[in-house]
Amino acid sequence: MLVIPANDNGIGKALAVIKRGGIVAHPTETCYGFACDLTNPDAVEKLALLKKRPKNQPVSSLFASIAEAKKWVEWNDKAEDLAKKYLPGPLTLILPAKKGAGKSDVIYRYIESLGSVGIRVSSHPVAMKLAERAGVPLSTTSANLHGKPEPYSAEEILEQFRDQELQPDLILDGGALQKVPPSTVISVFGGRVAVVRQGGIQVP
């Protein structure tokens, strides 16, 4: 497992890893997260195996902007209000997947199978640069083994995966992060807003 600084050079190397189907750990405005190419089914399967999580458990998608996210989901007025108020930031919006959002007018298998997409637009500069330069939706899930604590430093990731057969391909080391609550997760379907997980953002 390679650990490199989370600078421009490191981000370039991380993007090369993601492009070839690898998994990169990186800092976010909450904890460290795992990024992979969500349009690559093999990378998504590898992510599930790496984290030892159920394959059908949803993974949120990291986008460079709200405009990019809208290409993949059925947007609505409720989502627009929440996005304007809280994004970029630690908020995940779950919305119905837009049919035909993938290349050649065919939605990618992973997103199609879920029927919904968790939208993240990060306020952390490293996560923002990864999303902007990747050109595809990235996974954004905490960089821990399923059921283990979220990591707030590269050292915590190394410790969790020290004895694991499957390892992350690369860690972008952005230093120790302040321990804060996870993102607030809100489902916005059919005009109804439901809080799935209450995090750092308090949504009335």
Buried (B, 14 or more C-beta within 10 A) or exposed (E): BBBBEBEEEBBEBBBEBBBEBBBBBBBBBBBBBBBBBBBBBEBBBBBBEBBEBEEEEBBBBBBBEBEBBBEBBBBBEBBEEBBEEBBBBBBBBBBBBBEEBBEEEEBBEBBBEBEBBBBBBBBBEBBBBBBEBBBBBBBBBBBBBEEBEBBBBBEBBBEBBEEEEEBBBBBBBBEEBEEBBBBBBBBBBEEEBEBEEEBBBEBE
